[in-house]
Amino acid sequence: MSVPAVAVLTRYLGRYGILVAYGLLVIAVATQSDRFLTKRNILNLLDQAAPLGLIAVGVTLCIIAGIFDLSTGSVFAVAAVAAAKAASVDPWLGVAVGVAVGASLGAFNALVMSTTGINSFIGTLSTSIMFRGIALLATSGLIVSVADREYKTLGTETLLDAKLTVWVFAAVAVILGLTLARTTLGRALYAIGGNSEAARLVGIRVGSVQTFAYVMSGTCAAVAGVLTSSRTGSAQADIGIGLELSAITAVVVGGTSIFGGEGAVWRTVVGVMLLQTIGNAFNLLGVDPTYKQVVQGVLILAAVSIDHLVRQRTR
């Protein structure tokens, strides 16, 4: 094979390798289980992927902008609790309050990072602990239940056989995907993630753009929390533990660079589906779910290692 052909193949795999990997996974699982490609299982897979997908899409903006948000699991819980409490007054007030709380916590993250100047990894880890404590104080460690049937509509009703949660996830992914790919704001996120100082020198308002990323991350986590609360008709302080790590895993496995400046929402969506498909396959094939963590760890290590090697070669 000629050098140009190798270069083209390498570039193609770099851009679309995650799709090839996911396609091979689907084929492999389908050959082992005749239930995998059934309509019921596919709809169930999409429904399970929606909450994680919403969080991961928001986290994608942060990572592309060169920052981390480790508070999304806690924001998920606080928003779910706030929504469930407000829903006792009015179901749609509950939805509005939950989403507003998430956006506010995202803005608080941005304020803390900008005023203290601390690393976002440590900063959002700290606020994550704080937010989880707020959820615990708000519930006194108890489950908050919602009896209103209308509140449960958003999390349980279907449209064209798919749950509304799936359509919400799809809509958010499309909107944020287009924002990244087609707008000045999206280009600013990439520029800041690539080199924040250079972005500042050319006139990009780094603080404002990163604030947008934090607010959207908090909002997406809140929407996921509200949908989950609506589905179960309840909320408690310990829900969503570990979701922030699963979201980052999906983002990185999808091909978004952990070092910032590169990536796309569609990659994150594929990363989410890949992780959910692995879990679904384990269930269908009767494999010990403990191995799922091992597989996810291997995927993260492989994705970060490949990203690091590619960056070294392109310097």
Secondary structure, DSSP 8 states (H G I E B T S, - for coil): --HHHHHHHHHHHHHHHHHHHHHHHHHHHHHH-TTTTSHHHHHHHHHHHHHHHHHHHHHHHHHHTT---TTHHHHHHHHHHHHHHHTTT-HHHHHHHHHHHHHHHHHHHHHHHHHH---HHHHHHHHHHHHHHHHHHHHTTS-EE---TTTTHHHH-EETTEEHHHHHHHHHHHHHHHHHHHSHHHHHHHHHHH-HHHHHHTT--HHHHHHHHHHHHHHHHHHHHHHHHHHHTEE-TTTTTTHHHHHHHHHHHTT--TTSS---HHHHHHHHHHHHHHHHHHHHHT--THHHHHHHHHHHHHHHHHHHHHHHHH-
